[in-house]
Amino acid sequence: MNRILIATFLLQAVVCSLPGFASDEAEHAVYSPEVARMSSLIDASKYTEVLEQGPPLLERLRRTNPEGSVDEAKVLDFLVNASYRSRQVMNPEAVEWAQRAIALKERLLGPGSPELANSLMHLGNLYTNRYEGESAIPVYDRAISILEAAGPEHDQHRAVLLSSLGVAYRKTANNPEAMKRFEQARKIQERVLGPNHPDLASTLNNQATVLSEWGDYTAAANLHRRALAIREANFGPDHEWVGESANNLANQLGYLGLYNEALEFQERAVRIFAKQLGLDHPRYWFARMNLGINYQEMGSYADADRILREVIEGLTRIYGATHPQLCFVLDSLAQNEHTQGREKSALDLYTRSLDIGEAAYGKGAYEIADTIGQLGKVLVSLGRLDEAIEKLQRSLAIYRENAGGENALLCSQLNELAKVELLQGDFQRAFEVAAHSRDLCVRDLGVDHPLHAEALRLLARADRGRGLREPALDAALQAEGISRRHLIRTMAVLSEQRALNYAESRVEGLDIALSLLHDHETGPRVERVWDAVIRSRASVLDQFAERNRLLSGESDPATAALQDTSRVLRERLANLTLRGPGWEELDVYRDLLEDLDTQIKDTERRISMHAASDHAGEARSRSGYAETAASLPDGSVLVAYLRGADESGTEVYRAFLLSGVDQEPHYIELGSASTIDEAVAAWREQIAFGVRVVKDTRGFVQVPRDERELRESYTAAGDRLRRLVWDPVATLWNDPETVFLVCDGSLHLVSFASLPVDDERYLLDEDPVLHTLTTERSLVPYAAESRPSTRLLAVGGADYGEGSSVATTRSFEFSSLPHSEIEVEQVRRIWEENEGRAEILTGAGATEKALKGRLAGVSVLHLATHGFFLPSAPGNPLTRSGLALAGANQWQESTGGGNDGILTAQEVSALDLQGMQWAVLSACDTGIGELSDSGEGVFGLRRAFTLAGARTVISSLWPVNDEAASQWMKELYLQHWRRGVTTAEAVRAASRKVLDERRSHGKSDHPYYWAGFLATGQWR
């Protein structure tokens, strides 16, 4: 990715009059207080004030001295300086001002005056800032010659000019000459000024820019860090040049893949430029562009798109529609489009950028090398391989010629060429190209860079194609490990949504590693791959659950304030999402949603930075296969399902199995994901008890189904699903006491206990206790922590109120649940008899505000109410699922304050539920939600309560009968809290109790009545 490095073109030491002038010149320089004030404004970066006050001052000076004066020349210098350091860089008057200042000084002070060199430098800086380097070079050369002749007392200022000349050479794509001038300037400055002078910071900055363009990002970052420290010490934290160094350091960190650090410095640069230069200055827009690139690299494509399009508009206003400065941002937007699969749009943007770049720089210029290479990548995606190869080779040739040989700049294009070779079936050539990229990455970027992970992934594919399965497995697992560690580090400063975006966009090696296993393979290879699966599964969920744990009880006022802000924003977003568009236009409504979502993301990221949870998340991710196997109880079996692509790209289901007896991991291939997902859908259709839809003379109508038809239909669907996902693994164990399940894909929505064994029995009737874990890591015990006060809070029999009188596009009507009040009374009695304190909220008192205010110290939260999930609504799925509390039917009339009667999953995730052992969601559809494609589980209430800190979440997979739910819950509490059995055993006993009673009374044993509740998380 091509980022903008903002180089320094002049320094504070030379914007005012140069010290050390000869006495014959000084007698002409009678500076008025007004001119001295202008100098102070320049020093303070108040360029707008200079541009406003300068012309009237010029008029007064000219009236006093029509022939011209050194004071007038000085004011002209200030105006030129302010022009190229502000939004007026393209102001045509600026060139006239510079030329007038030069003419005045040449006449008044002579052609050898150091003051003349100062004005020449300003003209050179103006040209350079306008990207007219060819015009700047002779101007700088003349100024340098003047100072050389003036003697060594002017070496400090000659060094500044040498550095500025280097920038001009860089703008003309002559980096060798640029680096030569920078090195000359640095040596003079270190000798004359010492190691901490701001002039030296400028030269270090410029040297780092060339090193970056040569691909030596580590050396460049080190120089930028040094320059930043010098400038902070000399100018304070908010100076423009501090912003410049922060921007450039952020770029190098981005090239090195350190996106979390890069984001911090990039946002700092944007803030400084906005404050010091205004929102229409090129530096502000280029810093914004780099911020957009940072978001893109972290997978936040919507944020990147918005920012980059704003930058295009801003730069077009400044430079026009065909200026080469637009190439950078056009390329960035094109890459954002390409990453999202919009190849046609990306192709158009890259082509436009290349046309502008070639017209400005020439067909072999360094400035267009990245555009050509990126264009080649789009052509690969479009299958135009011959054209792609030509573009990639052309880009590589330009980089090699300008960067002095082989370096990390080549890695991206080399990786893409390796992909082309793979597509063409030349696995040997693909291996050679990818190995070259790998070696350059390791040498120049280090082993933990995403480009290294990508090169390793390509090596794995090439080795797999050559039949070298062991080297392929090694490379694939290395790629996965690098990418996973990079994700964990980067997540430390991201919001959850942006972390999820990055998790989906990161390089993965798991799919290749899995494709290298054989069906029913056992042994060390299976162990290695499963270890990577365990460490990668639901890594974002773990990171943010751990972050919330660390923040629990946080006493820092700033962090507490951020958490309060997050809760308020989540409540607003939930209300806005649920009500749908109101009086406003649809586009306005979408903007409101986007604005709130952006505020939440930014607040969450700031909370993450306060939590400093990167180390905690990394420690949690160290729980892999060994820790899981050691925690598996004797007499139990662990089955972990996984959905992903096979070698051909087809989505399939796989399973890993580990027995607590033989400790031998097994790998099983289950078959096509589409087949299994269809079987799950058919099973869920049959679990939706009660009616069938038929067509008659009246059209489509609902017809009640008889018991026999229901049972037969369910058995057929359940039997098919069981044979697909259960039987292949069940043949590998011998009478386990407990089977732990880790689900993926649509299997998250399955109640395994309800699957039929034959026409009369279910898996529930068999011996093993079944329990669903959030991930394999859920077997590993939590670190010892103080047990909270034993307290239960139960909500039931809520008064939902009458329907709202407010018309909205989305309405709810929650009916009363009379058995829910009986249920919470039963739960309360059991609890108080065996544990201690209990509190219930019923009727009009079961409000959202009352619930939130009583959560501290609660070890079991029981919510007997309505749940909902809106599958087709826009926005975050956590705003589309929730629970109904008192007043829910008038939620549209709420005045806010987090008490509208609707508790969304988004709001739940911001609660502090640390130490909560059970969150019991005795409501309809509380276990469903939007399924993740990246191993992160179900996005709904289940995830929200886990994020908030609940150890085990007990939720429902379908609308559960009110009376049956009450009976099931009563038995659950009796078993666990009175008889002391584990959560997993209590869930099984509750289901068996309901099933046995129905059978004994001759009622239907359809799973609809007894299998709807699922416990996920801790099993004890």
DRENDRENLO-458807 format. One record per residue (C-alpha): x, y, z; residue in one letter. Coordinates in steps of 0.001 Angstrom, whole numbers, padded with zeros to 6 digits, always signed. Example, Ala and Ser with C-alpha at 12.3 -4.5 7.8 and 13.67 -1.06 7.14 Angstrom:
<nodes>
+012300-004500+007800a+013670-001060+007140s
</nodes>
This chain:
<nodes>
+000000+000000+000000m+001323+003419-001003n+001223+005866+001891r+002147+009547+001913i+005283+010500+003820l+005142+014206+004624i+008690+015513+004422a+009919+018775+005934t+010899+021453+003465f+012093+024166+005827l+012810+024744+009469l+012136+027372+012093q+015773+028427+012095a+015450+029893+008616v+011920+031232+008379v+013032+034400+010133c+016121+036460+009294s+019297+034452+009330l+021664+035251+012196p+025259+036191+011544g+024802+038602+008641f+027545+041050+007801a+027178+044518+009308s+026725+046232+005944d+023566+044178+005389e+022265+044706+008901a+022180+048474+008463e+019539+048033+005757h+017390+045723+007931a+015385+048076+010118v+012530+045736+011134y+009380+047352+012492s+007350+045898+015373p+004697+044838+012823e+007243+042796+010876v+008492+041231+014106a+004899+040302+014930r+004591+038572+011547m+007700+036575+012402s+006074+035466+015657s+002940+034359+013812l+005059+032213+011488i+006831+030657+014458d+003404+029784+015929a+002185+028232+012636s-000607+030833+012393k-000474+030965+008619y-004018+032162+008039t-003344+035257+010136e-000147+035909+008179v-002055+035698+004880l-004722+038059+006227e-002390+040629+007789q+000480+040474+005283g-001044+042263+002232p-002252+045337+004224p+001171+045574+005852l+002807+045447+002419l+000663+048363+001276e+001722+050443+004259r+005404+049623+003722l+005177+050539+000039r+003534+053850+000815r+006399+054599+003227t+009096+053453+000791n+007885+053145-002847p+011327+051962-003965e+011088+048904-001750g+012792+047889+001476s+014231+044886+003254v+011161+045040+005517d+008943+044603+002462e+011068+041672+001254a+010792+040131+004679k+006995+040365+004681v+006968+038853+001193l+009033+035953+002572d+006448+035472+005307f+003604+035431+002789l+005350+032853+000611v+006115+030722+003670n+002493+030887+004838a+001252+030050+001351s+003103+026768+000967y+002460+025772+004551r-001279+026425+004328s-004190+025847+001995r-002815+028512-000387q-000024+026370-001808v-001348+026781-005360m-001919+030533-004962n-000469+032118-008148p+000402+035282-006197e+002852+033278-004084a+005321+032909-006961v+005112+036650-007647e+005724+037400-003953w+008797+035140-003912a+010249+036654-007073q+009648+040217-005775r+011429+039367-002487a+014401+037946-004399i+014596+040997-006649a+014453+043422-003691l+017169+041639-001725k+019385+041236-004776e+019169+045008-005403r+019346+046154-001788l+021741+043586-000281l+023674+042310-003266g+023784+038971-005148p+025939+037320-002476g+023774+038121+000523s+022792+035244+002834p+019430+037020+003198e+018962+036502-000563l+019573+032782+000013a+016696+032823+002510n+014249+034178-000113s+015571+031742-002726l+014900+028929-000294m+011282+030047+000134h+010774+029988-003636l+012331+026520-003797g+010058+025348-000983n+007035+026739-002809l+007941+024834-005979y+008616+021643-004027t+005307+021822-002188n+003590+022210-005548r+005406+019092-006766y+007448+021139-009242e+010796+019701-008230g+012538+020458-011522e+011913+024167-010968s+013041+023976-007342a+016466+022360-007915i+018280+025303-009602p+016811+027727-007054v+018177+025653-004162y+021553+025248-005915d+021931+029001-006194r+021033+029526-002517a+023518+026846-001422i+026284+028454-003508s+025639+031814-001846i+025960+030334+001654l+029091+028340+000735e+030738+031560-000394a+029562+033384+002746a+031669+031172+004998g+031339+028404+007618p+029292+030590+009958e+026378+029849+007599h+026839+026052+007591d+023753+025538+009731q+021553+027198+007123h+023383+025576+004218r+022535+022199+005758a+018866+023139+005783v+019063+024026+002105l+020858+020763+001303l+018059+018860+002992s+015440+020829+001064s+017350+020166-002177l+017226+016475-001340g+013456+016667-001072v+013281+018294-004502a+015405+015490-005967y+013108+012955-004347r+010141+014664-005993k+011845+014140-009336t+012294+010396-008559a+016080+010772-008099n+016481+009124-004714n+020251+008503-004967p+020872+012254-005395e+018336+012977-002662a+020051+010674-000167m+023432+012203-001059k+022151+015693-000126r+020465+014432+003064f+023684+012778+004201e+025661+015971+003554q+023123+017962+005579a+023089+015464+008459r+026862+015500+008878k+026947+019300+008991i+024082+019478+011492q+025479+016867+013870e+028833+018693+013810r+027498+022223+014180v+024248+021801+016142l+024543+018579+018112g+022219+015571+018320p+018989+017265+019478n+018500+020265+017221h+015229+020587+015237p+017140+021109+011988d+018586+017616+012398l+015069+016213+012950a+014079+017490+009513s+017007+015790+007830t+016428+012536+009709l+012825+012684+008561n+013860+013106+004957n+016458+010328+005100q+013816+008038+006557a+011501+008877+003661t+014029+007609+001121v+014825+004536+003212l+011108+003792+003247s+010883+004096-000508e+013809+001707-000706w+011908-000750+001509g+014026-000437+004672d+011049+000239+006940y+012732-000690+010204t+015577+001787+009714a+013094+004420+008551a+010902+003906+011632a+013909+004292+013921n+014842+007603+012290l+011253+008866+012515h+011103+007976+016214r+014279+009959+016806r+012953+012926+014804a+009665+012843+016701l+011440+012907+020060a+013600+015863+018986i+010606+017855+017779r+008499+017128+020849e+011359+018336+023050a+011822+021527+021020n+008276+022475+020001f+005856+020747+022382g+003245+018072+021613p+000959+019959+019184d+003288+021601+016707h+002819+021029+012996e+006226+019376+012683w+005376+016994+015519v+002301+016069+013479g+004534+015526+010481e+006782+013118+012386s+003792+011327+013913a+002320+010828+010443n+005548+009496+009014n+006198+007181+011935l+002644+005843+011605a+003348+005020+007970n+006458+003034+008772q+004648+001155+011526l+001905+000381+009035g+004431-000966+006528y+005835-003120+009324l+002345-004424+010080g+002157-002770+013529l-001330-001412+012892y-002233-000794+016519n+000718+001567+017055e+000256+003088+013618a-003351+003996+014328l-002407+005882+017495e+000224+008028+015771f-001892+008553+012642q-004843+009899+014573e-002493+012186+016473r-001159+013595+013189a-004682+014204+011876v-005609+016098+015050r-002484+018261+014921i-002857+019164+011240f-006548+019971+011698a-005700+022295+014585k-002617+023953+013109q-003345+024017+009368l-007108+023757+009002g-009308+021229+007242l-008454+022338+003706d-004705+021895+003856h-003038+019147+001787p-001167+017835+004832r-004413+017305+006690y-005892+015418+003746w-002828+013231+003228f-002807+012356+006920a-006503+011493+006605r-005695+009325+003607m-003136+007409+005637n-005742+006956+008368l-008072+005465+005763g-005322+003090+004635i-004782+002031+008232n-008449+001153+008612y-008371-000735+005345q-005392-002806+006447e-007312-003705+009611m-010333-004828+007582g-012554-001804+008360s-013460-001300+004713y-016550+000871+005251a-014556+003330+007392d-011754+003349+004838a-014176+003952+001950d-015789+006921+003670r-012471+008551+004565i-010813+008002+001186l-013737+009434-000764r-013666+012519+001463e-009932+012861+000767v-010488+012707-002996i-012995+015559-002738e-010649+017602-000545g-007575+017197-002746l-009561+017826-005915t-010621+021197-004484r-006964+022049-003869i-005183+020602-006897y-007841+019909-009507g-008981+016571-010949a-005807+015625-012838t-003013+016503-010440h-000589+013639-009659p-001213+014067-005930q-004591+012408-006527l-002873+009184-007626c-002091+008124-004067f-005649+008330-002845v-007131+006864-006038l-004854+003865-005551d-005917+003531-001944s-009609+003614-002786l-009026+001157-005642a-007350-001291-003285q-010257-000952-000870n-012633-001812-003719e-010493-004746-004841h-010288-006173-001338t-014092-006277-001239q-014339-008043-004589g-015405-005028-006645r-012827-005611-009387e-014465-003450-012083k-014528-000386-009848s-010938-001072-008740a-009799-001445-012361l-011345+001900-013317d-009735+003711-010372l-006277+002215-010979y-006506+003018-014691t-007425+006627-013932r-004527+006879-011479s-002067+005362-013955l-003126+007757-016724d-002541+010741-014410i+000756+009349-013127g+002213+008501-016522e+001297+011959-017836a+002998+013632-014872a+006037+011404-014281y+006574+009242-017350g+005977+005530-018008k+009023+004296-016108g+008794+006566-013083a+009122+005279-009561y+005934+007106-008486e+003726+004846-010618i+005320+001502-009719a+002812+000713-006979d-000141+001640-009190t+001097-000716-011900i+001604-003548-009424g-001833-003087-007865q-003391-002997-011315l-001703-006331-011981g-003375-007808-008892k-006813-006756-010116v-006089-008348-013480l-005218-011588-011674v-008612-011512-009973s-010267-010952-013328l-008429-013944-014829g-006489-011795-017307r-003238-013491-016396l-001043-012477-019339d-001831-008797-018777e-001337-009265-015051a+002126-010783-015480i+003204-007899-017720e+002072-005328-015131k+003647-007136-012187l+006965-007596-013970q+006962-003958-015037r+006328-002851-011452s+009139-005077-010151l+011561-003683-012734a+010810-000084-011710i+011274-000887-008015y+014561-002689-008627r+015916+000178-010696e+014958+002907-008233n+015437+001135-004915a+018907-000140-005625g+018131-003854-005824g+016110-006394-003870e+014113-005293-000829n+010744-005611+000870a+009086-003327-001685l+009063-006315-004022l+007234-008678-001653c+003683-007767-002556s+004276-008123-006293q+006279-011327-005810l+003434-012823-003795n+001018-011947-006566e+003279-013486-009204l+003421-016646-007116a-000391-016734-007179k-000344-016480-010954v+002081-019407-011174e-000202-021432-008905l-003186-020615-011090l-001213-021799-014108q-000192-024999-012338g+003565-024313-012257d+004085-025247-008603f+007887-025289-008815q+008041-021758-010172r+005422-020620-007630a+007579-022040-004845f+010679-020209-006084e+008904-016842-006335v+007199-017206-002944a+010487-018288-001324a+012148-015149-002705h+009376-013031-001190s+009660-014884+002125r+013402-014251+002340d+013001-010533+001624l+010200-010243+004183c+012207-011913+006924v+015294-009845+006172r+013593-006437+005893d+010315-006725+007803l+010859-009441+010388g+009174-012793+010873v+005842-011472+012229d+004770-009364+009263h+001525-010216+007388p+003437-010278+004087l+005613-013029+005529h+002470-014953+006479a+001166-014529+002929e+004439-015777+001430a+004355-018821+003720l+000765-019547+002730r+001809-019484-000938l+004743-021773-000182l+002333-024174+001484a+000107-024196-001592r+003094-024735-003867a+004417-027614-001750d+000969-029171-001612r+000837-028979-005406g+004247-030643-005612r+003097-033445-003305g+005361-032335-000429l+002777-032575+002331r+005022-032200+005383e+006763-028990+004288p+003365-027694+003178a+001910-028380+006626l+004840-026654+008332d+004490-023539+006165a+000699-023404+006541a+000852-023599+010332l+003618-020994+010455q+001445-018650+008363a-001520-019228+010664e+000557-018596+013783g+002049-015352+012466i-001351-014074+011362s-003051-015043+014636r-000390-013345+016777r-000647-010251+014603h-004411-010216+015085l-004064-010448+018873i-001595-007554+019000r-003692-005406+016676t-006939-006076+018541m-005500-004318+021589a-006523-000905+020222v-009589-001790+018156l-013301-001785+018774s-014898-005222+018678e-016441-004647+015244q-013150-003498+013756r-011393-006465+015349a-013960-008766+013728l-013368-007054+010387n-009634-007595+010685y-010111-011203+011788a-012075-011877+008597e-009495-010185+006366s-006307-011633+007840r-004128-014199+006095v-005005-017718+007195e-003129-020989+006940g-005692-023234+008607l-007597-024096+005438d-004420-025394+003806i-003314-027246+006945a-006716-028941+007219l-006611-029987+003570s-003365-031836+004263l-004940-034177+006815l-006421-037534+005826h-009909-038621+006790d-009765-040581+010085h-006112-039656+010585e-004769-039746+014128t-001494-038771+015753g+000894-035796+015974p-000129-034133+012694r-003746-033995+013835v-002613-032626+017172e-000643-029820+015523r-003526-028740+013296v-006106-028964+016060w-003855-026861+018287d-003974-024090+015659a-007753-024444+015394v-008162-024128+019172i-005970-021034+019363r-007745-019341+016452s-011367-020164+017219r-013416-017219+018574a-010236-015236+019289s-012078-011903+019115v-014706-013100+021594l-011980-014201+024003d-010033-010959+023627q-012987-008720+024384f-014391-010900+027150a-010950-010724+028779e-010810-006974+028216r-014156-006561+029954n-012916-008716+032842r-009878-006481+033278l-012047-003374+033221l-014486-004737+035800s-014411-002423+038785g-011997-000076+037008e-011379+002928+039252s-009754+005193+036665d-012203+008091+036073p-011299+008419+032389a-011960+004742+031718t-015190+004795+033723a-016358+007822+031726a-015618+006024+028459l-017572+002984+029621q-020539+005205+030523d-020343+006838+027096t-020278+003418+025445s-023396+002309+027314r-025312+005463+026361v-024316+005171+022707l-025322+001501+022600r-028742+002355+024031e-029236+005058+021392r-028172+002746+018586l-030442-000030+019847a-033458+002296+019939n-032725+003728+016513l-032228+000283+014970t-035408-001168+016442l-037696+001706+015496r-036567+001780+011864g-036791+004917+009677p-039183+007461+011118g-040012+010903+009766w-036557+011329+008244e-035481+010259+004752e-033984+006784+004453l-030537+008220+003639d-030687+010415+006747v-031689+007420+008853y-028753+005422+007520r-026422+008339+008262d-027720+008431+011836l-027047+004709+012225l-023577+005053+010716e-022698+008041+012894d-023706+006251+016103l-021904+003103+015023d-018741+005105+014339t-018945+006776+017752q-019315+003373+019420i-016327+001965+017532k-014144+004914+018465d-015208+004797+022112t-014634+001061+022269e-011172+001452+020778r-010269+004038+023401r-011529+001682+026097i-009358-001081+024650s-006311+001160+024806m-007049+001956+028461h-007452-001733+029245a-004067-002620+027708a-005501-006072+027164s-003142-007200+024441d-000999-009162+026887h-004020-010664+028567a-005479-011749+025249g-002199-013245+024179e-001948-015189+027453a-005457-016562+026957r-004642-017634+023410s-001796-019769+024736r-004428-022308+025776s-004136-024782+022932g-004351-028512+022430y-002101-029471+025354a-004017-027368+027887e-007364-028571+026521t-006346-032240+026596a-005047-031900+030153a-008389-030405+031250s-010580-033070+029613l-012112-035162+032448p-011558-038905+032524d-014392-040804+030935g-015338-037963+028623s-014973-037140+024938v-014441-033816+023181l-015901-033352+019682v-015037-030106+017902a-016777-029270+014628y-015295-026951+012050l-016776-025408+008898r-014413-024211+006162g-013111-024644+002645a-011420-027789+001347d-008601-027924-001198e-010989-027160-004080s-012567-024203-002275g-015800-026075-001484t-017213-025455+002006e-017203-028621+004132v-017653-029709+007726y-014918-031493+009632r-014595-032745+013186a-011825-033385+015695f-012301-035897+018476l-010359-036528+021661l-011120-039211+024233s-010210-038736+027874g-009222-042416+027875v-006728-042885+025041d-005754-039182+024558q-005411-039820+020810e-006757-036996+018613p-008842-038026+015604h-009712-036088+012461y-012956-036849+010590i-014310-035424+007346e-018096-035059+007497l-018893-033839+003991g-020404-030943+002095s-021416-027908+004134a-024379-027257+001862s-025701-030787+002529t-025312-030473+006289i-026686-026925+006410d-029726-028065+004416e-030206-030929+006879a-030022-028499+009812v-032596-026225+008143a-034928-029196+007549a-034524-030308+011166w-035252-026792+012481r-038343-026624+010297e-039633-029802+011931q-038814-028589+015419i-041144-025610+014749a-044067-027565+016134f-047741-027388+015198g-048883-026560+011650v-048170-027187+008009r-048950-024927+005049v-051037-026328+002163v-052692-024899-000910k-056431-025292-001457d-059214-023353-003159t-058745-020522-000649r-055045-020241-001391g-052236-021071+001063f-053590-021917+004514v-052260-023337+007798q-053528-026773+008740v-052965-028362+012165p-050779-031477+012075r-051599-034619+013994d-049188-036117+016512e-048220-039088+014379r-047435-036934+011344e-045372-034590+013486l-043335-037400+015021r-042698-039126+011699e-041633-035931+009960s-039378-034961+012814y-037816-038420+013040t-037012-038429+009321a-035334-034992+009444a-033548-035682+012728g-032334-039078+011620d-030764-037609+008488r-028963-034915+010491l-027753-037430+013094r-026281-039681+010412r-024409-036722+008922l-022879-035125+012030v-023181-037539+014971w-022784-041121+013761d-019361-040568+012086p-017852-039462+015415v-019885-041712+017720a-018260-044822+016247t-014899-043687+017668l-015698-043879+021377w-016780-046486+023896n-019462-045504+026466d-018227-042060+027587p-019848-040409+030575e-019852-036952+028999t-019522-035683+025433v-018395-032072+025111f-019360-030388+021837l-017793-027362+020160v-019977-026242+017263c-019445-024208+014120d-021675-022912+011347g-025328-023912+011489s-024557-026600+014094l-024675-023792+016671h-028469-023964+016252l-028818-027722+016887v-029938-029457+020074s-027939-032683+019774f-029803-034301+022673a-032998-034129+020613s-031665-036085+017626l-033573-039374+017265p-031860-042726+017731v-034854-044641+016378d-038633-044228+016181d-038970-044084+019962e-035725-042830+021491r-033488-039760+021339y-029844-039182+022147l-031098-037845+025468l-032161-041408+026272d-028599-042629+025777e-025969-042613+028521d-023574-039709+027685p-024244-036300+029144v-024016-033732+026312l-022698-030232+026888h-021878-027461+024398t-018688-025455+024974l-018150-021964+023586t-014698-023097+022400t-012341-025931+023278e-010644-023487+025655r-013798-023482+027782s-012574-026765+029267l-009554-025012+030750v-010503-023754+034246p-010582-020022+034810y-007842-018591+036989a-008772-018568+040652a-010706-015464+041591e-012760-014362+044545s-016284-015771+044474r-018954-013043+044448p-021677-012926+047051s-024109-015750+046369t-027147-013943+045056r-029888-014603+042527l-031781-011988+040564l-034866-013223+038707a-037237-011369+036376v-040631-012716+035349g-044272-011824+034826g-043283-008461+033395a-046068-006009+032596d-045339-005228+028936y-048153-002651+028798g-050606-001797+026078e-049545-001355+022465g-047892+001925+021620s-049801+004757+020010s-046689+005873+018167v-046551+004701+014538a-043193+003365+013406t-042013+001131+010602t-041254-001637+013101r-043609-002555+015941s-043604-005226+018665f-046536-006604+020601e-045485-008770+023534f-048200-010887+025153s-048243-011659+028869s-046495-014808+030161l-048436-015895+033244p-046294-018957+033935h-043123-016852+033974s-044108-015295+037308e-044746-018767+038740i-041385-019829+037344e-039369-017105+039071v-041181-017761+042367e-040196-021435+042120q-036604-020497+041310v-036514-018033+044219r-037738-020619+046725r-035204-023234+045599i-032418-020683+045744w-033257-019325+049180e-033568-022843+050599e-030102-023815+049354n-027967-020718+048649e-029145-017544+050304g-030334-014167+049077r-032659-013830+046104a-034517-010931+044565e-037275-011009+041982i-038651-008299+039715l-042195-008771+038439t-045056-006794+036921g-044440-003092+036405a-041317-003341+038544g-039509-005595+036066a-037989-002608+034248t-034746-002320+032377e-033513+000327+034817k-034324-001829+037861a-032566-004824+036322l-029383-002913+035489k-029292-001330+038917g-029296-004692+040727r-026661-006656+038804l-023692-006039+041085a-022704-009206+042926g-025277-011411+041180v-024074-014976+040617s-027223-016165+038778v-029408-013992+036572l-032725-015557+035559h-034790-013805+032868l-038205-015360+032179a-039567-013163+029422t-039891-012748+025659h-036798-012775+023465g-036505-011688+019842f-034149-011697+016868f-034757-009619+013726l-032901-011481+010953p-033650-009041+008133s-033080-005713+009884a-029994-003628+009007p-026992-003054+011217g-025079-004910+013878n-026820-008213+014799p-026362-007358+018485l-028814-004476+018016t-031351-006829+016409r-031705-009331+019227s-032825-008745+022775g-035251-009261+025634l-038565-007629+026521a-039018-006101+029989l-041738-004048+031641a-043142-001383+029318g-041750-003050+026209a-044950-002448+024236n-044471+001317+024675q-040760+001369+023909w-041350+003834+021047q-042664+006381+023552e-039628+006126+025829s-037688+009299+026571t-034409+007372+026712g-032169+006853+029700g-031797+003122+029082g-035295+002290+030369n-037366+001688+027235d-038305-001897+028097g-036115-003405+025370i-032754-004796+026483l-030753-005488+023333t-027734-007746+023069a-025701-004645+022245q-026638-003160+025617e-025996-006456+027408v-022460-006648+026054s-021647-003344+027803a-022818-004594+031229l-020465-005774+033969d-021416-009410+034675l-017998-010544+035883q-018224-013493+038251g-021736-014412+037096m-021959-018204+036999q-025248-018535+035119w-027184-016240+032803a-030477-018096+032312v-032484-016717+029397l-035843-018423+029853s-037288-016774+026791a-038041-017545+023168c-035219-017613+020593d-032531-016326+022977t-029949-018785+021619g-030257-017829+017966i-028735-014943+016041g-026553-014247+013044e-024020-016965+012308l-020387-015935+011924s-018292-017016+008944d-015060-016698+010908s-015448-019141+013788g-016829-016505+016152e-020111-018292+016858g-023641-016844+017013v-024032-013062+017147f-026911-012516+019514g-027735-012746+023195l-025484-015762+023756r-022425-013840+022650r-023473-010666+024455a-023779-012338+027866f-020458-014123+027346t-018759-010819+026464l-020232-009219+029566a-018691-011931+031770g-021249-014720+032276a-019500-018103+032627r-022432-020179+031332t-025367-018986+029224v-028555-021063+029183i-030707-020006+026232s-033406-021291+023899s-033177-022411+020280l-036875-021943+019446w-040074-020469+020962p-040535-022613+024061v-043945-023435+025546n-044463-021249+028644d-045669-024061+030942e-043025-026549+029760a-040301-023918+030239a-041401-023336+033819s-041261-027065+034587q-037846-027453+032922w-036364-024536+034862m-037628-025787+038195k-035857-029115+037673e-032687-027403+036464l-032346-025457+039721y-033235-028419+041900l-030556-030548+040280q-027718-028037+040358h-028349-025903+043435w-029952-028488+045718r-028421-031793+044599r-025064-030359+043523g-024717-031971+040089v-022795-030143+037332t-024474-027697+034980t-024199-030228+032148a-025857-032952+034252e-028545-030563+035494a-029511-029598+031923v-029774-033262+030973r-031812-034098+034099a-034233-031210+033462a-034864-032351+029888s-035313-035969+030985r-037735-034927+033722k-040016-033119+031260v-039719-035911+028686l-040430-038702+031187d-043451-036913+032618e-044922-036324+029171r-044416-039966+028268r-045940-041176+031558s-049084-039100+030923h-049384-040244+027316g-048493-036822+025902k-046374-036099+022846s-042638-036589+023382d-041823-034226+020509h-038538-032384+021334p-040369-029084+020964y-041520-029506+024569y-038272-030462+026297w-035180-029852+024135a-035373-026123+023491g-032852-025006+026112f-029105-025198+025552l-026289-024463+028003a-023054-023114+026519t-019800-022272+028270g-018548-023657+031570q-019949-027121+032309w-019280-027610+036018r
</nodes>
